[in-house]
Amino acid sequence: MSRFPVAISLGAFGADFVRERGQASFIPLLVEAGVTRIELREELFSGREDLAALGEAIRAQGLECLYSAPLELWLEGQRQPNPALEATLQRASACGAAWLKVSLGHLTEDSDIAALADRLARYDVHLLVENDQTPQGGRIEPFTDFFARVDALQMPIGMTFDIGNWMWQEQSASSAARQLGRFVEYVHCKAVVRNPAGKLIAVPPTPTDLHQWEQLLKHMPTGLPRAVEYPLQGEDLLEVTRTQVDALARLGQPRVQPATEALSHV
């Protein structure tokens, strides 16, 4: 059976641990675990990284590269895209990323969607916009508005669909998948529960979660890259990572009919 592509968002290994070791140090582990794509996290950089060297190390191991930045496309009260987008595109390009993932921000009727085309035209980096956990960027309606306008202008912008983030704004992931599924190009996977203090936190999936994720994927293009964005922890980090990668790689695969069942229909 073929495998669907799986990414690791490096924050899954823990922010402090990743900052301490550096994001490049995880490349060998990802390769050995069968990962297709590395998702670099801008907020976990120290500011002293050699992005070109990092990009070369990623390419040398045959991994795809996505650059994730905690940037909102629209700041409150501004019609033009976030001025910081240009520098962020430069950093993504410097490390050889094929994709840049950002948040939507404060989209309004006056937001100049077409102006994004000018910002993106100079870079060979594909923009993906993710639903985050905020009131402005974590609800379904602004995304249906945004992608309707993007679609009308035939702009090459896709969506990162974060399955768990919808819970922060009490939105239905199922409803979001039905309305936005055709725009999705990348899926962030995480189960979400409330800890004893009542705070929502990301956790590894149960079999029930995996089944629910498969139902969501039915509303999206087949075989999308899907990312681990929940904690990967344990004494044998490679085995923990490989187990989760294998589980996500199987999501959406056609079921193999048992031989006995097949014979009963002959």
HELIX and SHEET records of a PDB file:
HELIX    1   1 LEU A   10  PHE A   13  5                                   4    
HELIX    2   2 ALA A   15  ARG A   21  1                                   7    
HELIX    3   3 GLN A   23  PHE A   26  5                                   4    
HELIX    4   4 ILE A   27  GLU A   32  1                                   6    
HELIX    5   5 GLU A   42  LEU A   44  5                                   3    
HELIX    6   6 LEU A   51  ALA A   60  1                                  10    
HELIX    7   7 LEU A   85  ALA A   94  1                                  10    
HELIX    8   8 ALA A  115  LEU A  120  1                                   6    
HELIX    9   9 ILE A  140  ALA A  152  1                                  13    
HELIX   10  10 ASN A  165  GLN A  169  5                                   5    
HELIX   11  11 ALA A  173  LEU A  180  1                                   8    
HELIX   12  12 GLY A  181  PHE A  183  5                                   3    
HELIX   13  13 PRO A  207  LEU A  217  1                                  11    
HELIX   14  14 LEU A  237  ARG A  250  1                                  14    
HELIX   15  15 ALA A  259  SER A  264  1                                   6    
SHEET    1   A 9 VAL A   6  SER A   9  0                                        
SHEET    2   A 9 ARG A  37  ARG A  41  1                                        
SHEET    3   A 9 GLU A  64  TRP A  74  1                                        
SHEET    4   A 9 TRP A  99  GLY A 105  1                                        
SHEET    5   A 9 HIS A 126  GLU A 130  1                                        
SHEET    6   A 9 ILE A 157  ASP A 162  1                                        
SHEET    7   A 9 VAL A 184  CYS A 189  1                                        
SHEET    8   A 9 ARG A 226  VAL A 228  1                                        
SHEET    9   A 9 VAL A   6  SER A   9  1                                        
SHEET    1   B 2 ALA A 191  ARG A 194  0                                        
SHEET    2   B 2 LEU A 200  VAL A 203 -1                                        
END                                                                             
